[in-house]
Amino acid sequence: MTHLTIVGGIYLLLLALVIVSNHGAHKIQAGGIVAGAVTTDKVVADAVTADKLAANSVQARNITALAVTTDKLAASSVTTAKLNVTEDMTVALLNAHLR
């Protein structure tokens, strides 16, 4: 019985060493993902949040046309103050549409 206890203890110690030495060794790097392998239906709801994205990782050019619509925006999430719309910008837009 003593030998079994010693062998079991050694096994657990070796198992712990293997786990500790491999911690993080199997992380998936972006370069190791096949194009098109990650799709929205495979991502759990709320798995990607603004807090998890690197600064400036999503820019206007990365957003598909018509992907952001009114029904997808939280109430008061977009205001003229947040957009920093100036009078000059408004005049320029009006002039562009009047041509």
KOLLOVO-411928 format. One record per residue: x, y, z of N, C-alpha, C in turn. Coordinates in nm, 4 decimals. Layout:
REM KOLLOVO-411928
node n_u = X; n_v = Y; n_w = Z; ca_u = X; ca_v = Y; ca_w = Z; c_u = X; c_v = Y; c_w = Z
...
//
This chain:
REM KOLLOVO-411928
node n_u = 0.0814; n_v = -0.1187; n_w = 0.0000; ca_u = 0.0000; ca_v = 0.0000; ca_w = 0.0000; c_u = 0.0859; c_v = 0.1252; c_w = 0.0000
node n_u = 0.1988; n_v = 0.1212; n_w = 0.0724; ca_u = 0.2887; ca_v = 0.2357; ca_w = 0.0792; c_u = 0.3479; c_v = 0.2662; c_w = -0.0577
node n_u = 0.3850; n_v = 0.1588; n_w = -0.1313; ca_u = 0.4417; ca_v = 0.1776; ca_w = -0.2649; c_u = 0.3392; c_v = 0.2417; c_w = -0.3580
node n_u = 0.2150; n_v = 0.2019; n_w = -0.3480; ca_u = 0.1083; ca_v = 0.2573; ca_w = -0.4303; c_u = 0.0890; c_v = 0.4054; c_w = -0.4000
node n_u = 0.0959; n_v = 0.4416; n_w = -0.2739; ca_u = 0.0827; ca_v = 0.5810; ca_w = -0.2329; c_u = 0.1986; c_v = 0.6637; c_w = -0.2865
node n_u = 0.3182; n_v = 0.6119; n_w = -0.2800; ca_u = 0.4369; ca_v = 0.6820; ca_w = -0.3298; c_u = 0.4273; c_v = 0.6993; c_w = -0.4812
node n_u = 0.3896; n_v = 0.5937; n_w = -0.5516; ca_u = 0.3758; ca_v = 0.5992; ca_w = -0.6981; c_u = 0.2677; c_v = 0.6994; c_w = -0.7364
node n_u = 0.1563; n_v = 0.6970; n_w = -0.6636; ca_u = 0.0481; ca_v = 0.7921; ca_w = -0.6900; c_u = 0.0930; c_v = 0.9360; c_w = -0.6675
node n_u = 0.1689; n_v = 0.9574; n_w = -0.5605; ca_u = 0.2203; ca_v = 1.0916; ca_w = -0.5321; c_u = 0.3169; c_v = 1.1392; c_w = -0.6381
node n_u = 0.4032; n_v = 1.0485; n_w = -0.6840; ca_u = 0.4987; ca_v = 1.0829; ca_w = -0.7899; c_u = 0.4236; c_v = 1.1165; c_w = -0.9190
node n_u = 0.3211; n_v = 1.0367; n_w = -0.9493; ca_u = 0.2402; ca_v = 1.0607; ca_w = -1.0690; c_u = 0.1775; c_v = 1.2002; c_w = -1.0630
node n_u = 0.1183; n_v = 1.2339; n_w = -0.9509; ca_u = 0.0547; ca_v = 1.3653; ca_w = -0.9366; c_u = 0.1570; c_v = 1.4781; c_w = -0.9474
node n_u = 0.2747; n_v = 1.4576; n_w = -0.8919; ca_u = 0.3810; ca_v = 1.5575; ca_w = -0.9005; c_u = 0.4243; c_v = 1.5769; c_w = -1.0460
node n_u = 0.4445; n_v = 1.4670; n_w = -1.1183; ca_u = 0.4827; ca_v = 1.4759; ca_w = -1.2594; c_u = 0.3720; c_v = 1.5400; c_w = -1.3425
node n_u = 0.2492; n_v = 1.5055; n_w = -1.3139; ca_u = 0.1362; ca_v = 1.5646; ca_w = -1.3848; c_u = 0.1321; c_v = 1.7160; c_w = -1.3622
node n_u = 0.1536; n_v = 1.7579; n_w = -1.2385; ca_u = 0.1568; ca_v = 1.9012; ca_w = -1.2066; c_u = 0.2696; c_v = 1.9709; c_w = -1.2808
node n_u = 0.3854; n_v = 1.9084; n_w = -1.2893; ca_u = 0.4980; ca_v = 1.9666; ca_w = -1.3624; c_u = 0.4675; c_v = 1.9810; c_w = -1.5109
node n_u = 0.4039; n_v = 1.8810; n_w = -1.5685; ca_u = 0.3675; ca_v = 1.8868; ca_w = -1.7100; c_u = 0.2683; c_v = 1.9998; c_w = -1.7342
node n_u = 0.1695; n_v = 2.0112; n_w = -1.6486; ca_u = 0.0689; ca_v = 2.1164; ca_w = -1.6632; c_u = 0.1321; c_v = 2.2545; c_w = -1.6500
node n_u = 0.2167; n_v = 2.2726; n_w = -1.5512; ca_u = 0.2816; ca_v = 2.4025; ca_w = -1.5295; c_u = 0.3739; c_v = 2.4372; c_w = -1.6457
node n_u = 0.4502; n_v = 2.3401; n_w = -1.6942; ca_u = 0.5446; ca_v = 2.3693; ca_w = -1.8020; c_u = 0.4745; c_v = 2.3941; c_w = -1.9345
node n_u = 0.3544; n_v = 2.3432; n_w = -1.9529; ca_u = 0.2802; ca_v = 2.3635; ca_w = -2.0777; c_u = 0.1802; c_v = 2.4779; c_w = -2.0697
node n_u = 0.1724; n_v = 2.5445; n_w = -1.9568; ca_u = 0.0759; ca_v = 2.6529; ca_w = -1.9412; c_u = 0.1014; c_v = 2.7602; c_w = -2.0466
node n_u = 0.0027; n_v = 2.7848; n_w = -2.1308; ca_u = 0.0144; ca_v = 2.8870; ca_w = -2.2341; c_u = 0.0891; c_v = 2.8421; c_w = -2.3586
node n_u = 0.1399; n_v = 2.7218; n_w = -2.3599; ca_u = 0.2172; ca_v = 2.6751; ca_w = -2.4744; c_u = 0.1300; c_v = 2.6479; c_w = -2.5960
node n_u = 0.0020; n_v = 2.6277; n_w = -2.5728; ca_u = -0.0867; ca_v = 2.5916; ca_w = -2.6825; c_u = -0.1823; c_v = 2.7036; c_w = -2.7186
node n_u = -0.1434; n_v = 2.8271; n_w = -2.6923; ca_u = -0.2278; ca_v = 2.9399; ca_w = -2.7307; c_u = -0.2296; c_v = 2.9500; c_w = -2.8822
node n_u = -0.3434; n_v = 2.9835; n_w = -2.9351; ca_u = -0.3579; ca_v = 2.9973; ca_w = -3.0796; c_u = -0.3154; c_v = 3.1373; c_w = -3.1196
node n_u = -0.2246; n_v = 3.1446; n_w = -3.2140; ca_u = -0.1804; ca_v = 3.2724; ca_w = -3.2667; c_u = -0.2609; c_v = 3.3035; c_w = -3.3929
node n_u = -0.2822; n_v = 3.4305; n_w = -3.4192; ca_u = -0.3623; ca_v = 3.4708; ca_w = -3.5351; c_u = -0.3096; c_v = 3.4095; c_w = -3.6647
node n_u = -0.1791; n_v = 3.3984; n_w = -3.6796; ca_u = -0.1208; ca_v = 3.3413; ca_w = -3.8004; c_u = -0.1500; c_v = 3.1935; c_w = -3.8174
node n_u = -0.1928; n_v = 3.1271; n_w = -3.7093; ca_u = -0.2213; ca_v = 2.9844; ca_w = -3.7158; c_u = -0.3667; c_v = 2.9522; c_w = -3.7464
node n_u = -0.4467; n_v = 3.0554; n_w = -3.7718; ca_u = -0.5890; ca_v = 3.0354; ca_w = -3.8001; c_u = -0.6113; c_v = 3.0458; c_w = -3.9510
node n_u = -0.6759; n_v = 2.9470; n_w = -4.0072; ca_u = -0.7048; ca_v = 2.9453; ca_w = -4.1498; c_u = -0.8052; c_v = 3.0557; c_w = -4.1815
node n_u = -0.7872; n_v = 3.1244; n_w = -4.2923; ca_u = -0.8785; ca_v = 3.2309; ca_w = -4.3334; c_u = -1.0220; c_v = 3.1784; c_w = -4.3401
node n_u = -1.1135; n_v = 3.2520; n_w = -4.2814; ca_u = -1.2541; ca_v = 3.2148; ca_w = -4.2829; c_u = -1.2940; c_v = 3.1129; c_w = -4.1768
node n_u = -1.1993; n_v = 3.0687; n_w = -4.0932; ca_u = -1.2285; ca_v = 2.9664; ca_w = -3.9924; c_u = -1.3096; c_v = 3.0223; c_w = -3.8756
node n_u = -1.2904; n_v = 3.1493; n_w = -3.8444; ca_u = -1.3648; ca_v = 3.2110; ca_w = -3.7343; c_u = -1.4754; c_v = 3.2970; c_w = -3.7947
node n_u = -1.5981; n_v = 3.2577; n_w = -3.7695; ca_u = -1.7140; ca_v = 3.3307; ca_w = -3.8209; c_u = -1.8015; c_v = 3.3751; c_w = -3.7043
node n_u = -1.8893; n_v = 3.4705; n_w = -3.7292; ca_u = -1.9717; ca_v = 3.5244; ca_w = -3.6207; c_u = -2.0565; c_v = 3.4179; c_w = -3.5534
node n_u = -2.0994; n_v = 3.3161; n_w = -3.6257; ca_u = -2.1816; ca_v = 3.2120; ca_w = -3.5637; c_u = -2.1011; c_v = 3.1229; c_w = -3.4692
node n_u = -1.9665; n_v = 3.1302; n_w = -3.4765; ca_u = -1.8812; ca_v = 3.0507; ca_w = -3.3879; c_u = -1.8351; c_v = 3.1285; c_w = -3.2651
node n_u = -1.8634; n_v = 3.2590; n_w = -3.2621; ca_u = -1.8208; ca_v = 3.3434; ca_w = -3.1504; c_u = -1.9375; c_v = 3.3575; c_w = -3.0526
node n_u = -1.9124; n_v = 3.3282; n_w = -2.9269; ca_u = -2.0151; ca_v = 3.3370; ca_w = -2.8230; c_u = -2.0584; c_v = 3.4823; c_w = -2.8058
node n_u = -2.1853; n_v = 3.5035; n_w = -2.7777; ca_u = -2.2369; ca_v = 3.6388; ca_w = -2.7571; c_u = -2.1554; c_v = 3.7118; c_w = -2.6512
node n_u = -2.1210; n_v = 3.8355; n_w = -2.6793; ca_u = -2.0437; ca_v = 3.9227; ca_w = -2.5896; c_u = -1.9011; c_v = 3.8741; c_w = -2.5642
node n_u = -1.8499; n_v = 3.7835; n_w = -2.6468; ca_u = -1.7119; ca_v = 3.7371; ca_w = -2.6303; c_u = -1.6130; c_v = 3.8447; c_w = -2.6736
node n_u = -1.6534; n_v = 3.9274; n_w = -2.7676; ca_u = -1.5685; ca_v = 4.0372; ca_w = -2.8145; c_u = -1.6315; c_v = 4.1675; c_w = -2.7678
node n_u = -1.5593; n_v = 4.2395; n_w = -2.6847; ca_u = -1.6081; ca_v = 4.3668; ca_w = -2.6335; c_u = -1.5037; c_v = 4.4746; c_w = -2.6605
node n_u = -1.5437; n_v = 4.5988; n_w = -2.6456; ca_u = -1.4508; ca_v = 4.7104; ca_w = -2.6669; c_u = -1.3293; c_v = 4.6988; c_w = -2.5749
node n_u = -1.3496; n_v = 4.6484; n_w = -2.4536; ca_u = -1.2382; ca_v = 4.6340; ca_w = -2.3593; c_u = -1.1345; c_v = 4.5318; c_w = -2.4061
node n_u = -1.1769; n_v = 4.4346; n_w = -2.4859; ca_u = -1.0868; ca_v = 4.3291; ca_w = -2.5310; c_u = -1.0157; c_v = 4.3630; c_w = -2.6624
node n_u = -1.0578; n_v = 4.4695; n_w = -2.7278; ca_u = -0.9969; ca_v = 4.5087; ca_w = -2.8542; c_u = -0.8821; c_v = 4.6055; c_w = -2.8304
node n_u = -0.7761; n_v = 4.5890; n_w = -2.9055; ca_u = -0.6632; ca_v = 4.6810; ca_w = -2.8957; c_u = -0.7057; c_v = 4.8189; c_w = -2.9454
node n_u = -0.6437; n_v = 4.9214; n_w = -2.8918; ca_u = -0.6746; ca_v = 5.0578; ca_w = -2.9333; c_u = -0.6578; c_v = 5.0712; c_w = -3.0851
node n_u = -0.7554; n_v = 5.1326; n_w = -3.1479; ca_u = -0.7552; ca_v = 5.1583; ca_w = -3.2932; c_u = -0.7525; c_v = 5.0319; c_w = -3.3786
node n_u = -0.7916; n_v = 4.9170; n_w = -3.3219; ca_u = -0.7912; ca_v = 4.7935; ca_w = -3.4004; c_u = -0.9102; c_v = 4.7855; c_w = -3.4953
node n_u = -1.0164; n_v = 4.8573; n_w = -3.4632; ca_u = -1.1325; ca_v = 4.8625; ca_w = -3.5525; c_u = -1.1492; c_v = 5.0066; c_w = -3.5965
node n_u = -1.1405; n_v = 5.0277; n_w = -3.7248; ca_u = -1.1557; ca_v = 5.1606; ca_w = -3.7807; c_u = -1.2662; c_v = 5.1581; c_w = -3.8841
node n_u = -1.3084; n_v = 5.2741; n_w = -3.9283; ca_u = -1.4201; ca_v = 5.2841; ca_w = -4.0223; c_u = -1.3997; c_v = 5.1946; c_w = -4.1448
node n_u = -1.2768; n_v = 5.1848; n_w = -4.1935; ca_u = -1.2530; ca_v = 5.1040; ca_w = -4.3136; c_u = -1.2721; c_v = 4.9545; c_w = -4.2874
node n_u = -1.2736; n_v = 4.9126; n_w = -4.1595; ca_u = -1.2928; ca_v = 4.7720; ca_w = -4.1253; c_u = -1.4402; c_v = 4.7339; c_w = -4.1121
node n_u = -1.5283; n_v = 4.8319; n_w = -4.1154; ca_u = -1.6706; ca_v = 4.8060; ca_w = -4.0931; c_u = -1.7416; c_v = 4.7954; c_w = -4.2268
node n_u = -1.8118; n_v = 4.6863; n_w = -4.2466; ca_u = -1.8848; ca_v = 4.6623; ca_w = -4.3708; c_u = -1.9945; c_v = 4.7658; c_w = -4.3868
node n_u = -2.0175; n_v = 4.8083; n_w = -4.5086; ca_u = -2.1226; ca_v = 4.9058; ca_w = -4.5366; c_u = -2.2568; c_v = 4.8563; c_w = -4.4828
node n_u = -2.3284; n_v = 4.9433; n_w = -4.4174; ca_u = -2.4609; ca_v = 4.9174; ca_w = -4.3590; c_u = -2.4583; c_v = 4.8167; c_w = -4.2439
node n_u = -2.3402; n_v = 4.7867; n_w = -4.1878; ca_u = -2.3314; ca_v = 4.6952; ca_w = -4.0746; c_u = -2.3772; c_v = 4.7621; c_w = -3.9455
node n_u = -2.3617; n_v = 4.8933; n_w = -3.9382; ca_u = -2.4052; ca_v = 4.9681; ca_w = -3.8200; c_u = -2.5336; c_v = 5.0404; c_w = -3.8570
node n_u = -2.6408; n_v = 4.9995; n_w = -3.7939; ca_u = -2.7718; ca_v = 5.0605; ca_w = -3.8196; c_u = -2.8315; c_v = 5.1099; c_w = -3.6886
node n_u = -2.9312; n_v = 5.1933; n_w = -3.6986; ca_u = -2.9924; ca_v = 5.2552; ca_w = -3.5816; c_u = -3.0368; c_v = 5.1528; c_w = -3.4781
node n_u = -3.0940; n_v = 5.0419; n_w = -3.5225; ca_u = -3.1439; ca_v = 4.9400; ca_w = -3.4285; c_u = -3.0324; c_v = 4.8710; c_w = -3.3499
node n_u = -2.9067; n_v = 4.8855; n_w = -3.3952; ca_u = -2.7944; ca_v = 4.8226; ca_w = -3.3262; c_u = -2.7240; c_v = 4.9166; c_w = -3.2294
node n_u = -2.7652; n_v = 5.0410; n_w = -3.2259; ca_u = -2.7015; ca_v = 5.1401; ca_w = -3.1389; c_u = -2.7812; c_v = 5.1584; c_w = -3.0107
node n_u = -2.7125; n_v = 5.1678; n_w = -2.8999; ca_u = -2.7777; ca_v = 5.1932; ca_w = -2.7715; c_u = -2.8319; c_v = 5.3358; c_w = -2.7701
node n_u = -2.9339; n_v = 5.3584; n_w = -2.6927; ca_u = -2.9936; ca_v = 5.4916; ca_w = -2.6818; c_u = -2.8885; c_v = 5.5942; c_w = -2.6422
node n_u = -2.8861; n_v = 5.7045; n_w = -2.7108; ca_u = -2.7946; ca_v = 5.8173; ca_w = -2.6854; c_u = -2.6467; c_v = 5.7806; c_w = -2.7001
node n_u = -2.6158; n_v = 5.6720; n_w = -2.7699; ca_u = -2.4755; ca_v = 5.6340; ca_w = -2.7869; c_u = -2.4066; c_v = 5.7198; c_w = -2.8922
node n_u = -2.4853; n_v = 5.7811; n_w = -2.9799; ca_u = -2.4292; ca_v = 5.8692; ca_w = -3.0815; c_u = -2.4974; c_v = 6.0054; c_w = -3.0689
node n_u = -2.4170; n_v = 6.1059; n_w = -3.0422; ca_u = -2.4678; ca_v = 6.2430; ca_w = -3.0320; c_u = -2.3768; c_v = 6.3342; c_w = -3.1132
node n_u = -2.4254; n_v = 6.4537; n_w = -3.1446; ca_u = -2.3413; ca_v = 6.5461; ca_w = -3.2196; c_u = -2.2173; c_v = 6.5831; c_w = -3.1390
node n_u = -2.2314; n_v = 6.5902; n_w = -3.0071; ca_u = -2.1151; ca_v = 6.6219; ca_w = -2.9235; c_u = -2.0092; c_v = 6.5120; c_w = -2.9335
node n_u = -2.0531; n_v = 6.3854; n_w = -2.9341; ca_u = -1.9582; ca_v = 6.2743; ca_w = -2.9447; c_u = -1.8968; c_v = 6.2656; c_w = -3.0840
node n_u = -1.9719; n_v = 6.3086; n_w = -3.1841; ca_u = -1.9203; ca_v = 6.3073; ca_w = -3.3200; c_u = -1.8323; c_v = 6.4280; c_w = -3.3483
node n_u = -1.8409; n_v = 6.5279; n_w = -3.2626; ca_u = -1.7646; ca_v = 6.6514; ca_w = -3.2777; c_u = -1.7952; c_v = 6.7182; c_w = -3.4114
node n_u = -1.9253; n_v = 6.7268; n_w = -3.4417; ca_u = -1.9701; ca_v = 6.7899; ca_w = -3.5654; c_u = -1.9570; c_v = 6.9405; c_w = -3.5507
node n_u = -1.8887; n_v = 7.0016; n_w = -3.6447; ca_u = -1.8707; ca_v = 7.1469; ca_w = -3.6408; c_u = -1.9623; c_v = 7.2118; c_w = -3.7442
node n_u = -1.9791; n_v = 7.3418; n_w = -3.7323; ca_u = -2.0622; ca_v = 7.4154; ca_w = -3.8278; c_u = -2.0031; c_v = 7.4049; c_w = -3.9674
node n_u = -1.8705; n_v = 7.4099; n_w = -3.9773; ca_u = -1.8047; ca_v = 7.3986; ca_w = -4.1081; c_u = -1.8346; c_v = 7.2648; c_w = -4.1745
node n_u = -1.8380; n_v = 7.1587; n_w = -4.0943; ca_u = -1.8676; ca_v = 7.0259; ca_w = -4.1486; c_u = -2.0112; c_v = 7.0201; c_w = -4.1981
node n_u = -2.1021; n_v = 7.0785; n_w = -4.1225; ca_u = -2.2428; ca_v = 7.0789; ca_w = -4.1608; c_u = -2.2613; c_v = 7.1556; c_w = -4.2908
node n_u = -2.1998; n_v = 7.2717; n_w = -4.3024; ca_u = -2.2092; ca_v = 7.3525; ca_w = -4.4240; c_u = -2.1504; c_v = 7.2771; c_w = -4.5426
node n_u = -2.0370; n_v = 7.2104; n_w = -4.5223; ca_u = -1.9734; ca_v = 7.1343; ca_w = -4.6300; c_u = -2.0633; c_v = 7.0200; c_w = -4.6778
node n_u = -2.1277; n_v = 6.9523; n_w = -4.5828; ca_u = -2.2194; ca_v = 6.8436; ca_w = -4.6207; c_u = -2.3401; c_v = 6.8969; c_w = -4.6967
node n_u = -2.3972; n_v = 7.0063; n_w = -4.6512; ca_u = -2.5121; ca_v = 7.0671; ca_w = -4.7204; c_u = -2.4722; c_v = 7.1103; c_w = -4.8611
node n_u = -2.3568; n_v = 7.1724; n_w = -4.8740; ca_u = -2.3106; ca_v = 7.2156; ca_w = -5.0058; c_u = -2.2888; c_v = 7.0984; c_w = -5.0982
node n_u = -2.2354; n_v = 6.9892; n_w = -5.0445; ca_u = -2.2111; ca_v = 6.8696; ca_w = -5.1280; c_u = -2.3413; c_v = 6.8111; c_w = -5.1800
node n_u = -2.4465; n_v = 6.8150; n_w = -5.0984; ca_u = -2.5754; ca_v = 6.7587; ca_w = -5.1403; c_u = -2.6523; c_v = 6.8525; c_w = -5.2320
node n_u = -2.6218; n_v = 6.9797; n_w = -5.2300; ca_u = -2.6920; ca_v = 7.0767; ca_w = -5.3143; c_u = -2.6344; c_v = 7.0851; c_w = -5.4548
node n_u = -2.5211; n_v = 7.0226; n_w = -5.4776; ca_u = -2.4572; ca_v = 7.0292; ca_w = -5.6114; c_u = -2.5314; c_v = 6.9485; c_w = -5.7124
//
